[in-house]
Amino acid sequence: MVHSDDLRSLASLCDRIAAGKRLARQLAVALREHGLSETEFRLLWLLDKRGTATQSAEIEQRQLPADLGVSAGQISAVVERLRSLSLIANVPCRQDRRRQRWALTAGGSRRVAGIALGIARPAEAWLDLESNDSDRAPGVGDAA
């Protein structure tokens, strides 16, 4: 076992990744009753949060893998499903018709708002649990 103070940042990184994966699973379970995957909801949430009260956000499809931390292939399936549910719409790019830009529809905006209201409180509890667990959990290289 490696015992070095130099590895504390690596231990912290590994702990944060594990916590993020646990939180993603909890979010996915909560979203099942709404018929959306965790990635689908995060895309809707991203569009909602980048928009303003009077202007919806438009995000190019090629930017979504980096923004959401998933593959381009996964994004293609996600945007197609959300488009088929009329939650997002393609916004034509005047400069380059080949570019795919997406924006929330009015129905998508209502849907993400309704879901957010329903899971905001549980999400707060999940974060509290993760915070408490990380305060107690030994990291890599720490004495167990």
Phi, psi and omega per residue, in radians:
M1 nan 2.385 -3.130
V2 -1.434 2.264 3.128
H3 -2.174 1.514 -3.117
S4 -2.474 2.393 3.067
D5 -1.107 -0.423 3.137
D6 -1.160 -0.321 -3.086
L7 -1.684 0.070 -3.139
R8 -1.048 -0.690 3.135
S9 -1.163 -0.622 3.073
L10 -1.147 -0.716 3.101
A11 -1.092 -0.746 3.123
S12 -1.110 -0.738 3.110
L13 -1.048 -0.850 3.129
C14 -1.067 -0.711 3.111
D15 -1.114 -0.721 -3.137
R16 -1.182 -0.678 3.103
I17 -1.096 -0.805 3.126
A18 -1.067 -0.752 3.127
A19 -1.106 -0.734 3.118
G20 -1.069 -0.709 3.118
K21 -1.171 -0.685 3.089
R22 -1.106 -0.751 3.134
L23 -1.132 -0.689 3.115
A24 -1.088 -0.692 3.104
R25 -1.131 -0.721 3.131
Q26 -1.122 -0.721 3.107
L27 -1.113 -0.757 3.140
A28 -1.045 -0.728 3.116
V29 -1.109 -0.772 -3.132
A30 -1.138 -0.533 -3.088
L31 -1.427 -0.249 -3.127
R32 -0.971 -0.737 -3.118
E33 -1.166 -0.285 3.118
H34 -1.704 -0.035 3.090
G35 1.277 0.411 3.126
L36 -2.188 2.616 3.020
S37 -1.460 2.922 3.112
E38 -1.059 -0.745 -3.134
T39 -1.187 -0.697 3.108
E40 -1.066 -0.793 3.132
F41 -1.122 -0.757 -3.126
R42 -1.094 -0.577 3.074
L43 -1.172 -0.798 3.082
L44 -1.047 -0.755 -3.138
W45 -1.085 -0.747 3.127
L46 -1.048 -0.845 3.112
L47 -1.078 -0.722 3.141
D48 -1.120 -0.794 -3.067
K49 -1.268 -0.489 3.120
R50 -1.423 -0.251 3.113
G51 -1.465 3.079 3.077
T52 -2.093 3.109 -3.134
A53 -1.081 -0.510 -3.085
T54 -1.929 -0.213 -3.061
Q55 -2.357 2.156 3.089
S56 -1.385 2.617 3.128
A57 -1.338 2.597 3.009
E58 -2.130 2.225 -3.120
I59 -2.203 2.320 3.093
E60 -1.228 2.447 -3.108
Q61 -1.033 -0.624 -3.108
R62 -1.168 -0.304 3.106
Q63 -1.489 -0.397 -3.023
L64 -1.093 -0.697 3.119
P65 -0.987 -0.756 3.125
A66 -1.189 -0.716 -3.121
D67 -1.148 -0.608 -3.052
L68 -1.837 -0.148 3.106
G69 1.235 0.628 3.106
V70 -2.315 2.989 -3.102
S71 -1.309 2.799 3.087
A72 -1.096 -0.655 3.100
G73 -1.096 -0.709 3.108
Q74 -1.141 -0.688 3.120
I75 -1.078 -0.723 3.138
S76 -1.002 -0.791 3.136
A77 -1.164 -0.704 -3.120
V78 -1.137 -0.835 -3.115
V79 -1.167 -0.612 3.109
E80 -1.127 -0.737 3.129
R81 -1.158 -0.793 3.141
L82 -1.142 -0.615 3.075
R83 -1.140 -0.740 -3.130
S84 -1.155 -0.444 3.076
L85 -1.531 0.031 -3.115
S86 1.064 0.541 3.106
L87 -1.614 -0.445 3.041
I88 -2.316 2.791 3.123
A89 -2.379 2.594 3.082
N90 -1.325 2.333 3.105
V91 -1.959 1.988 -3.090
P92 -1.053 2.447 3.076
C93 -1.685 2.078 -3.095
R94 -1.152 -0.559 -3.096
Q95 -1.332 -0.586 -3.068
D96 -2.609 1.814 -3.064
R97 -1.128 -0.299 3.135
R98 -1.307 -0.377 -3.121
R99 -1.270 2.380 3.093
Q100 -1.754 2.037 3.070
R101 -2.062 2.452 -3.046
W102 -2.177 2.536 3.083
A103 -2.451 2.694 3.051
L104 -1.179 2.474 2.940
T105 -1.479 3.003 3.072
A106 -1.065 -0.707 3.107
G107 -1.142 -0.646 3.097
G108 -1.141 -0.688 3.118
S109 -1.128 -0.760 3.104
R110 -1.126 -0.698 -3.102
R111 -1.132 -0.828 -3.119
V112 -1.144 -0.637 3.115
A113 -1.131 -0.759 3.133
G114 -1.122 -0.746 3.121
I115 -1.136 -0.770 -3.115
A116 -1.025 -0.732 3.119
L117 -1.084 -0.632 -3.105
G118 -1.327 -0.460 -3.082
I119 -1.984 0.048 -3.132
A120 -1.077 -0.801 -3.121
R121 -1.163 -0.833 3.068
P122 -1.042 -0.647 -3.141
A123 -1.077 -0.688 3.100
E124 -1.077 -0.735 3.126
A125 -1.151 -0.704 3.121
W126 -1.071 -0.739 3.135
L127 -1.138 -0.698 3.094
D128 -1.069 -0.765 3.113
L129 -1.072 -0.779 3.136
E130 -1.105 -0.692 3.126
S131 -1.112 -0.777 3.121
N132 -1.151 -0.696 3.113
D133 -1.132 -0.702 -3.110
S134 -1.236 -0.457 3.084
D135 -1.215 -0.510 -3.072
R136 -1.721 -0.500 -3.000
A137 -1.291 2.251 3.067
P138 -1.232 2.536 3.107
G139 -1.613 3.119 3.109
V140 -1.076 2.274 3.110
G141 1.549 -0.164 3.099
D142 -1.461 2.740 3.057
A143 -1.250 2.331 -3.086
A144 -1.485 nan nan
